[in-house]
Amino acid sequence: MTLDVHLFPCLSDNYGLLVRDPATSTVAAIDTPDAGRILEELEGLGWGGLNLILNTHWHPDHTGGNAALKAATGCVIHGPEEVRRAAPLDHVIADEDIVSVGQTRLRVIAAPGHTLGHVVLHDAEGRTAFVGDVLFTLGCGRLFEGTPDQMWASLSALMDWPDETVIWCAHEYTASNARFALSVDDRPELRVHVEGLMRQIEAGQPTVPTTLGSERRFNPFLTAGDAETFAERRAAKDRFRG
């Protein structure tokens, strides 16, 4: 059974994500960029209390609400060990672990690169994934701690999933990512795709979620083909001012 997913903007360019298992009404927050906003959204949804927090990595814009949400709701916090650098954590999750949100089983997949302990959460049955800052619409996370080889391996592992896998990422970086994509790829079909995304942005609509098939086709970091080309493109994006 597919999770119910509620996406909403937080902070300057983060997205908050609340998910609910429809069979049990178990509710989880995927990362905690803004505790107050998460509690407001919960109340508006009428989903009841918050049962779980699932952190993807330690950065404060993903863990900053852990303490306040636990105090307000008594929820249980799951995340990689590195979360302890910034926020409270109840249960450590690691590669190949299973975290249950009610009857929905999320497989934990280590995805180092953006940070060394970053994980993604994959619902294979529901063909849904929560990828934090590993993969974005037309982009990928900066390499704050890991190496290009690590990040390429992490992205390559995601590319084993079916094209229809729905990808929920944590930031609205698509406009900048699209400009960079066009600077390294002149395919007309990419330009058409970007034009569609820009219309969404201009209309105030999120460009998240995306699908793995779309990213496999258009994302310059997934089309790189090998770790060396990926490293060149990641470095170029870090310098890009277009």
Backbone bond lengths (Angstrom), bond angles and torsions (degrees), N, CA, C in turn:
res aa  C-N    CA-C-N  psi(-1)  N-CA   C-N-CA  omega(-1)  CA-C   N-CA-C  phi
1 M - - - 1.468 - - 1.532 109.32 -
2 T 1.318 116.51 135.76 1.456 121.47 -176.68 1.523 111.17 -78.39
3 L 1.328 116.57 137.98 1.451 121.38 175.35 1.524 111.18 -66.17
4 D 1.339 116.02 144.41 1.462 120.66 165.24 1.518 107.23 -76.16
5 V 1.325 117.57 133.05 1.466 121.73 -177.81 1.519 109.12 -126.05
6 H 1.333 115.52 130.98 1.465 121.78 177.50 1.528 108.12 -120.57
7 L 1.324 115.69 120.27 1.463 123.69 -178.59 1.522 109.20 -107.18
8 F 1.337 116.92 139.39 1.466 120.05 178.30 1.522 109.04 -154.39
9 P 1.345 117.47 147.44 1.465 120.20 -178.73 1.525 111.68 -73.08
10 C 1.328 114.74 145.41 1.464 122.63 176.63 1.525 108.88 -139.21
11 L 1.329 115.63 155.82 1.461 121.27 176.59 1.527 109.01 51.26
12 S 1.324 118.73 -142.97 1.470 119.61 -176.73 1.517 112.78 -87.22
13 D 1.347 116.83 -39.65 1.466 118.14 -177.63 1.530 112.48 -146.60
14 N 1.336 117.15 14.27 1.464 120.42 175.73 1.524 110.73 -81.75
15 Y 1.329 114.54 160.20 1.452 121.16 165.07 1.523 108.35 -115.09
16 G 1.341 115.64 138.26 1.446 121.08 167.01 1.518 108.85 -91.32
17 L 1.321 115.82 149.61 1.455 121.31 -179.68 1.526 109.23 -134.32
18 L 1.307 115.84 121.52 1.456 122.10 170.89 1.519 107.98 -113.54
19 V 1.324 116.43 135.92 1.463 120.74 -179.44 1.517 109.37 -128.07
20 R 1.335 114.94 149.41 1.470 120.15 179.79 1.520 109.41 -136.25
21 D 1.312 115.12 133.23 1.459 121.37 172.17 1.527 107.40 -80.89
22 P 1.340 118.93 113.74 1.469 119.88 -174.33 1.516 114.27 -65.30
23 A 1.337 117.26 -23.75 1.469 119.29 -178.10 1.521 112.25 -73.37
24 T 1.333 116.71 -31.04 1.465 120.30 -173.74 1.523 113.63 -122.50
25 S 1.333 117.40 -8.86 1.469 123.90 -175.41 1.528 112.80 64.41
26 T 1.338 117.10 18.89 1.464 120.86 173.46 1.522 109.04 -68.65
27 V 1.342 116.07 134.30 1.462 121.64 -175.02 1.525 109.62 -119.83
28 A 1.331 115.64 136.43 1.465 121.59 177.21 1.516 109.97 -132.56
29 A 1.327 115.48 148.33 1.463 122.20 169.48 1.520 107.70 -101.29
30 I 1.320 116.24 128.40 1.465 120.64 172.96 1.519 106.62 -90.24
31 D 1.318 116.41 103.57 1.466 124.42 -173.68 1.531 110.60 66.40
32 T 1.337 115.67 165.40 1.470 119.99 -172.19 1.531 110.53 -138.10
33 P 1.330 118.02 70.16 1.454 119.25 -177.98 1.521 114.51 -64.73
34 D 1.347 117.43 -30.52 1.468 120.44 -173.92 1.528 107.85 -153.77
35 A 1.326 116.68 103.81 1.469 120.51 -174.88 1.521 111.98 -60.82
36 G 1.338 116.78 -44.82 1.448 119.34 -178.78 1.519 112.58 -60.37
37 R 1.318 115.87 -43.14 1.461 119.49 -179.90 1.533 110.83 -66.77
38 I 1.306 117.24 -39.32 1.468 120.69 178.44 1.524 110.77 -61.66
39 L 1.333 117.06 -43.41 1.464 120.14 178.83 1.531 111.14 -65.13
40 E 1.323 117.59 -38.43 1.463 120.93 176.91 1.527 111.05 -62.15
41 E 1.327 115.67 -44.64 1.462 119.43 -179.28 1.527 111.05 -65.33
42 L 1.328 116.44 -40.12 1.462 120.19 177.32 1.522 111.53 -58.64
43 E 1.322 115.14 -45.08 1.464 119.11 -179.48 1.518 110.71 -63.74
44 G 1.319 116.44 -42.38 1.454 119.92 -179.39 1.515 113.49 -66.75
45 L 1.324 116.75 -33.27 1.458 120.94 179.85 1.519 112.65 -72.98
46 G 1.339 116.10 -29.01 1.448 119.36 -175.04 1.518 113.24 71.89
47 W 1.310 116.41 27.46 1.469 120.77 -179.20 1.526 112.70 -83.94
48 G 1.285 117.81 -4.58 1.455 119.72 -177.53 1.517 111.13 88.95
49 G 1.332 116.20 -153.47 1.451 121.63 -175.01 1.518 113.31 -76.92
50 L 1.322 114.07 169.14 1.465 121.76 176.54 1.524 108.00 -97.30
51 N 1.319 117.33 121.93 1.460 121.64 -177.65 1.519 113.55 -93.13
52 L 1.334 116.15 -37.12 1.462 120.50 -172.42 1.523 110.87 -138.25
53 I 1.318 115.30 150.26 1.460 123.19 161.44 1.522 106.93 -115.62
54 L 1.313 116.60 133.66 1.454 122.52 176.37 1.524 107.89 -120.50
55 N 1.323 116.10 104.58 1.467 121.23 179.43 1.521 111.02 -87.93
56 T 1.346 115.51 140.22 1.466 120.14 176.36 1.518 112.74 -92.55
57 H 1.340 117.18 -29.41 1.464 120.48 178.79 1.525 108.81 -165.37
58 W 1.323 117.09 179.71 1.449 120.73 -165.41 1.522 115.38 -87.80
59 H 1.304 119.89 -13.96 1.465 120.69 -172.10 1.527 111.66 -54.17
60 P 1.345 117.07 140.78 1.466 120.36 -173.65 1.526 115.01 -59.22
61 D 1.347 117.93 -27.50 1.463 118.14 177.72 1.527 111.88 -77.80
62 H 1.346 116.25 4.63 1.466 121.68 173.95 1.525 112.60 -120.89
63 T 1.318 117.10 -13.49 1.470 121.36 -177.34 1.526 113.22 -126.42
64 G 1.331 117.20 -2.20 1.460 120.86 -171.42 1.513 114.70 -62.13
65 G 1.336 117.34 -21.80 1.460 119.98 -179.82 1.508 114.58 -96.81
66 N 1.326 117.88 0.92 1.470 120.08 -175.02 1.525 112.93 -54.18
67 A 1.329 116.35 -54.17 1.466 120.38 -173.37 1.525 111.05 -63.44
68 A 1.330 117.23 -46.44 1.462 120.05 -176.90 1.524 111.35 -67.01
69 L 1.314 117.75 -38.44 1.467 120.08 179.55 1.521 111.51 -69.38
70 K 1.325 116.67 -37.80 1.462 118.68 177.08 1.526 110.40 -64.94
71 A 1.331 116.22 -41.03 1.458 119.67 179.28 1.529 111.51 -64.72
72 A 1.335 115.92 -36.38 1.463 119.86 -175.94 1.521 113.35 -80.94
73 T 1.325 117.50 -29.10 1.469 120.01 -170.29 1.517 114.78 -124.58
74 G 1.345 117.07 -16.30 1.465 119.60 -175.47 1.520 113.31 74.07
75 C 1.311 118.11 15.80 1.464 121.77 -177.84 1.527 111.33 -64.42
76 V 1.318 115.52 160.58 1.464 122.69 179.35 1.525 108.22 -101.96
77 I 1.333 116.09 132.98 1.466 121.36 -173.87 1.523 110.31 -103.78
78 H 1.333 116.10 124.31 1.455 123.31 175.99 1.527 108.71 -115.62
79 G 1.320 116.84 140.06 1.454 119.84 176.48 1.508 111.19 -178.25
80 P 1.324 117.21 171.92 1.460 120.04 176.37 1.523 110.94 -66.48
81 E 1.315 115.89 156.75 1.470 121.89 -177.19 1.523 112.18 -52.08
82 E 1.332 117.78 -34.45 1.462 120.59 -176.11 1.527 112.96 -62.24
83 V 1.326 118.54 -18.32 1.463 120.78 179.06 1.521 111.32 -58.54
84 R 1.339 116.93 -30.16 1.464 120.35 -179.62 1.530 112.32 -61.16
85 R 1.326 118.15 -16.87 1.463 121.34 176.29 1.521 111.42 -64.52
86 A 1.340 116.80 -24.32 1.461 119.57 -171.46 1.513 115.13 -129.63
87 A 1.345 117.57 -19.31 1.465 118.60 -168.67 1.521 110.48 -159.82
88 P 1.344 117.06 165.21 1.467 119.60 176.76 1.524 111.72 -67.15
89 L 1.334 115.04 150.79 1.461 122.82 -178.77 1.520 107.99 -147.54
90 D 1.332 117.69 130.72 1.462 121.67 179.94 1.524 112.64 -93.65
91 H 1.336 116.52 -42.88 1.467 120.82 -175.57 1.522 110.20 -133.09
92 V 1.313 115.51 127.87 1.466 120.91 178.09 1.526 109.14 -81.77
93 I 1.327 116.10 132.74 1.458 121.28 174.30 1.521 108.43 -116.28
94 A 1.331 115.46 147.81 1.460 121.39 -176.28 1.525 109.24 -144.51
95 D 1.309 115.24 174.65 1.455 122.71 -175.15 1.527 112.14 -49.84
96 E 1.330 115.53 130.37 1.466 125.81 177.25 1.527 114.30 77.30
97 D 1.330 117.88 0.88 1.461 119.51 171.25 1.527 109.69 -67.26
98 I 1.327 115.66 160.84 1.455 122.52 173.21 1.524 108.08 -118.11
99 V 1.332 115.93 128.21 1.461 121.78 173.71 1.524 107.23 -112.38
100 S 1.312 116.60 129.83 1.462 120.71 -178.73 1.520 110.67 -99.99
101 V 1.327 115.21 129.22 1.460 122.15 168.60 1.526 104.92 -109.29
102 G 1.323 115.96 93.12 1.452 120.03 -170.27 1.518 109.75 62.99
103 Q 1.325 116.49 -122.81 1.463 120.85 179.12 1.527 112.99 -92.09
104 T 1.317 117.29 0.24 1.464 121.53 179.76 1.517 109.81 -90.86
105 R 1.316 115.69 126.64 1.459 121.44 -177.99 1.531 109.73 -101.99
106 L 1.316 115.15 121.67 1.456 121.17 177.78 1.519 109.20 -106.10
107 R 1.302 116.13 122.25 1.461 120.88 176.61 1.523 109.39 -83.92
108 V 1.311 116.32 131.37 1.459 122.79 178.51 1.532 108.27 -87.62
109 I 1.323 115.81 128.95 1.463 121.12 -179.75 1.519 108.61 -126.21
110 A 1.327 116.81 120.97 1.458 120.47 176.66 1.523 109.45 -63.34
111 A 1.339 115.95 133.85 1.461 120.82 -177.08 1.524 109.89 -142.14
112 P 1.342 117.18 65.05 1.462 119.79 -177.76 1.519 112.07 -68.71
113 G 1.340 113.90 156.28 1.453 120.57 179.11 1.515 109.26 148.01
114 H 1.320 116.57 -66.96 1.463 121.02 174.92 1.528 109.17 -62.70
115 T 1.326 116.43 -50.90 1.466 123.47 163.70 1.525 106.61 -129.88
116 L 1.313 116.06 165.94 1.471 118.58 -176.26 1.518 112.44 -73.56
117 G 1.343 117.27 -27.25 1.457 119.60 -177.18 1.516 114.86 -103.79
118 H 1.306 117.63 9.00 1.475 121.42 -176.21 1.528 110.28 -56.42
119 V 1.343 115.87 139.64 1.459 121.80 174.02 1.520 109.09 -127.27
120 V 1.324 115.78 156.66 1.457 121.82 168.58 1.518 107.74 -117.41
121 L 1.318 115.87 159.63 1.464 122.72 -175.25 1.524 107.86 -121.91
122 H 1.332 116.11 120.41 1.467 121.48 -170.93 1.518 110.74 -119.95
123 D 1.318 115.50 121.60 1.459 122.60 171.93 1.525 106.93 -97.92
124 A 1.328 116.57 93.30 1.467 120.49 -174.98 1.523 111.13 -65.02
125 E 1.329 116.75 -40.13 1.462 119.78 -178.49 1.523 111.07 -65.02
126 G 1.324 116.08 -43.21 1.458 120.60 179.74 1.510 114.07 -85.27
127 R 1.341 116.84 -2.97 1.472 122.99 179.91 1.535 110.80 51.51
128 T 1.322 113.00 54.27 1.458 122.32 -178.16 1.526 107.99 -138.27
129 A 1.330 117.11 144.37 1.454 120.51 177.61 1.524 110.34 -142.64
130 F 1.322 114.62 144.01 1.458 122.82 176.95 1.522 106.30 -112.88
131 V 1.334 116.13 111.21 1.468 120.13 -164.02 1.518 113.88 -111.96
132 G 1.336 118.09 6.33 1.456 119.23 176.80 1.515 111.50 55.28
133 D 1.356 115.82 -123.50 1.456 121.49 -177.85 1.526 112.49 -110.44
134 V 1.327 117.63 24.38 1.467 119.90 176.46 1.515 110.40 -80.52
135 L 1.323 117.22 -52.13 1.456 123.00 -175.60 1.519 109.05 -126.44
136 F 1.345 115.86 135.10 1.456 122.06 175.58 1.527 109.28 -122.30
137 T 1.312 116.24 168.21 1.453 119.84 170.45 1.527 108.41 -60.94
138 L 1.335 116.83 113.57 1.460 125.46 -177.77 1.526 113.76 62.31
139 G 1.339 117.42 20.48 1.464 118.34 -179.51 1.511 112.48 -154.14
140 C 1.325 114.94 -174.10 1.466 122.46 173.44 1.517 108.05 -151.30
141 G 1.318 116.75 167.76 1.449 121.19 -176.40 1.522 112.91 -71.80
142 R 1.316 115.12 151.24 1.475 120.50 172.56 1.525 109.81 -64.43
143 L 1.309 115.39 154.56 1.471 120.48 -179.42 1.527 109.02 -94.19
144 F 1.328 116.00 79.79 1.460 119.94 -179.17 1.525 111.86 -73.15
145 E 1.330 118.01 -32.33 1.467 120.70 -176.15 1.526 113.22 -127.97
146 G 1.303 117.81 -32.33 1.452 120.60 -174.16 1.517 113.37 -93.08
147 T 1.309 114.71 -175.87 1.459 122.48 -178.36 1.529 109.81 -105.31
148 P 1.344 116.58 162.24 1.466 118.55 173.99 1.527 112.85 -57.14
149 D 1.321 117.13 -39.18 1.470 119.41 179.20 1.526 110.91 -62.02
150 Q 1.332 117.55 -41.22 1.462 120.40 178.52 1.525 110.86 -63.88
151 M 1.325 116.52 -45.15 1.458 119.06 -178.12 1.524 111.12 -67.49
152 W 1.317 117.69 -38.78 1.462 119.82 177.53 1.529 110.44 -62.65
153 A 1.326 116.64 -40.44 1.465 119.72 177.43 1.526 110.95 -64.07
154 S 1.334 116.98 -39.44 1.463 120.61 178.97 1.518 110.75 -64.55
155 L 1.324 117.40 -45.34 1.454 120.93 178.77 1.526 111.05 -65.66
156 S 1.320 116.40 -37.55 1.467 120.13 179.74 1.518 111.22 -64.23
157 A 1.326 117.45 -35.65 1.462 120.56 177.66 1.525 110.66 -64.31
158 L 1.332 116.88 -39.21 1.461 119.99 177.58 1.526 111.07 -64.96
159 M 1.317 116.87 -33.06 1.463 120.27 -176.74 1.527 113.10 -70.84
160 D 1.323 117.50 -5.20 1.469 120.32 173.24 1.527 112.19 -76.64
161 W 1.333 117.97 -13.53 1.452 121.44 -177.19 1.534 110.69 -77.03
162 P 1.337 117.95 161.59 1.466 120.57 176.32 1.531 112.41 -63.57
163 D 1.325 116.43 150.66 1.462 121.47 -178.74 1.519 112.70 -57.13
164 E 1.331 117.46 -32.99 1.465 119.38 -175.47 1.527 113.17 -79.47
165 T 1.322 118.48 0.78 1.462 121.26 177.45 1.521 110.11 -57.52
166 V 1.325 116.00 127.48 1.468 121.69 179.93 1.528 108.52 -85.17
167 I 1.321 115.83 127.17 1.459 122.50 -174.71 1.523 109.66 -108.08
168 W 1.339 114.68 116.56 1.472 121.44 176.40 1.517 108.26 -103.59
169 C 1.304 117.07 110.82 1.468 121.31 178.12 1.529 109.45 -108.64
170 A 1.316 116.33 177.96 1.461 119.89 -161.53 1.525 115.41 -110.43
171 H 1.329 118.09 3.33 1.468 120.12 -178.42 1.522 110.60 -143.04
172 E 1.328 115.01 154.29 1.460 122.02 172.67 1.531 108.46 -100.67
173 Y 1.325 114.76 83.60 1.463 122.19 -179.66 1.529 111.17 -110.92
174 T 1.321 117.57 14.15 1.454 120.22 -165.00 1.521 113.38 -67.08
175 A 1.319 118.99 -36.50 1.464 119.59 -178.00 1.524 111.13 -60.97
176 S 1.324 116.88 -48.23 1.462 120.53 177.98 1.524 111.26 -65.44
177 N 1.330 115.98 -42.71 1.466 119.59 179.25 1.524 111.14 -60.69
178 A 1.330 116.55 -39.36 1.463 120.57 -178.64 1.525 111.14 -65.46
179 R 1.323 116.85 -41.89 1.469 119.38 179.09 1.519 110.71 -62.37
180 F 1.328 116.25 -39.95 1.465 118.53 177.90 1.521 110.68 -67.51
181 A 1.313 117.55 -43.20 1.465 120.52 -179.80 1.521 110.92 -55.74
182 L 1.331 116.90 -42.65 1.463 120.32 -179.94 1.520 112.16 -68.10
183 S 1.323 117.06 -22.47 1.471 119.78 179.65 1.526 112.54 -76.55
184 V 1.341 117.46 -17.74 1.469 120.05 -178.49 1.522 112.75 -117.71
185 D 1.342 117.27 -2.36 1.468 120.93 -175.17 1.528 107.79 -146.10
186 D 1.329 116.66 115.06 1.463 120.07 -175.36 1.530 113.46 -101.29
187 R 1.332 118.18 18.64 1.459 119.91 -179.67 1.534 110.87 -64.41
188 P 1.331 117.30 133.31 1.474 119.63 177.93 1.523 112.56 -57.63
189 E 1.340 117.16 -35.97 1.462 118.83 -178.25 1.528 111.76 -67.14
190 L 1.340 117.82 -29.56 1.461 120.01 174.70 1.516 109.55 -67.79
191 R 1.318 117.51 -42.68 1.465 120.01 179.60 1.530 110.68 -60.73
192 V 1.319 117.48 -41.69 1.466 120.69 177.30 1.529 110.05 -62.09
193 H 1.329 116.53 -43.12 1.467 120.67 178.94 1.525 110.54 -61.39
194 V 1.318 117.40 -44.28 1.461 121.55 179.88 1.527 110.39 -63.86
195 E 1.293 116.96 -40.81 1.466 119.43 179.09 1.526 111.06 -59.69
196 G 1.321 116.66 -39.11 1.447 119.92 176.90 1.514 112.35 -65.05
197 L 1.321 116.66 -42.51 1.463 120.48 178.17 1.526 111.35 -64.30
198 M 1.324 116.96 -40.16 1.457 119.55 -179.43 1.531 111.38 -66.88
199 R 1.314 117.15 -32.89 1.466 119.30 174.90 1.527 110.67 -63.91
200 Q 1.334 116.34 -39.22 1.467 119.36 176.34 1.522 110.87 -61.36
201 I 1.329 116.45 -46.38 1.463 120.68 -178.39 1.520 110.36 -62.53
202 E 1.329 116.85 -44.77 1.467 120.64 -179.44 1.523 111.49 -63.22
203 A 1.316 116.65 -28.29 1.468 121.33 178.32 1.526 112.36 -85.79
204 G 1.327 116.88 2.37 1.458 120.81 -179.76 1.507 114.00 76.68
205 Q 1.330 116.95 21.35 1.458 121.38 -179.28 1.528 110.24 -100.05
206 P 1.327 117.96 144.93 1.470 119.94 177.72 1.519 111.12 -70.44
207 T 1.317 115.66 151.23 1.467 121.14 172.63 1.520 111.22 -98.71
208 V 1.297 116.35 11.38 1.461 125.03 175.66 1.527 106.96 -114.46
209 P 1.336 119.29 133.87 1.461 125.73 8.95 1.526 111.82 -84.63
210 T 1.325 113.54 168.55 1.451 122.17 169.69 1.528 106.83 -117.80
211 T 1.312 116.66 -175.32 1.467 120.23 173.93 1.511 109.22 -121.54
212 L 1.304 115.82 154.41 1.452 119.26 178.80 1.527 110.71 -62.60
213 G 1.334 117.01 -37.24 1.455 119.21 179.10 1.509 112.19 -60.27
214 S 1.331 117.27 -43.42 1.458 121.40 177.79 1.522 110.71 -62.56
215 E 1.329 116.63 -45.05 1.467 119.47 -179.64 1.526 111.04 -68.10
216 R 1.294 117.60 -38.63 1.464 120.05 178.45 1.540 110.68 -60.29
217 R 1.321 115.41 -33.40 1.462 120.25 -177.77 1.524 112.90 -81.55
218 F 1.354 116.73 -38.18 1.462 119.68 -168.13 1.524 115.73 -117.85
219 N 1.318 118.82 -21.84 1.463 120.82 -174.10 1.526 109.47 -71.18
220 P 1.344 118.67 122.03 1.469 119.85 -175.21 1.519 114.20 -63.97
221 F 1.321 116.71 -20.33 1.465 119.04 179.00 1.519 111.44 -84.16
222 L 1.322 117.96 -27.60 1.461 120.12 175.32 1.519 112.16 -83.93
223 T 1.325 117.04 -26.89 1.464 119.78 177.93 1.521 112.10 -84.73
224 A 1.333 117.31 0.61 1.466 120.26 -178.07 1.520 112.22 -58.07
225 G 1.340 117.27 -38.61 1.454 120.83 174.45 1.507 115.63 92.43
226 D 1.336 117.60 -28.47 1.463 120.20 179.48 1.523 108.57 -157.47
227 A 1.332 115.38 166.65 1.466 120.66 -174.76 1.523 112.11 -64.95
228 E 1.325 117.12 -35.11 1.467 119.79 -178.21 1.524 110.91 -66.33
229 T 1.324 116.91 -45.75 1.461 119.92 178.98 1.526 110.38 -67.42
230 F 1.330 116.05 -38.35 1.463 118.77 175.87 1.520 110.58 -57.83
231 A 1.340 117.44 -46.53 1.468 121.04 -178.57 1.521 110.80 -60.39
232 E 1.332 116.95 -40.62 1.458 120.53 178.96 1.518 110.92 -63.76
233 R 1.331 116.45 -42.27 1.460 119.39 -178.53 1.524 111.73 -70.78
234 R 1.338 116.48 -38.09 1.461 118.96 178.99 1.526 110.18 -64.03
235 A 1.326 117.07 -42.54 1.463 120.15 177.78 1.521 110.90 -64.43
236 A 1.331 117.03 -39.54 1.459 120.59 178.84 1.521 110.96 -64.85
237 K 1.329 116.51 -39.96 1.481 119.02 177.89 1.514 111.24 -64.40
238 D 1.325 118.34 -36.19 1.458 121.30 178.91 1.523 111.03 -62.98
239 R 1.331 116.92 -29.82 1.453 121.61 179.76 1.520 113.00 -91.33
240 F 1.315 116.81 -12.33 1.463 121.73 -168.53 1.531 111.27 -68.66
241 R 1.301 116.40 134.98 1.472 121.66 179.37 1.526 111.45 -127.35
242 G 1.312 117.48 19.03 1.460 121.16 -176.38 1.517 113.27 -77.84
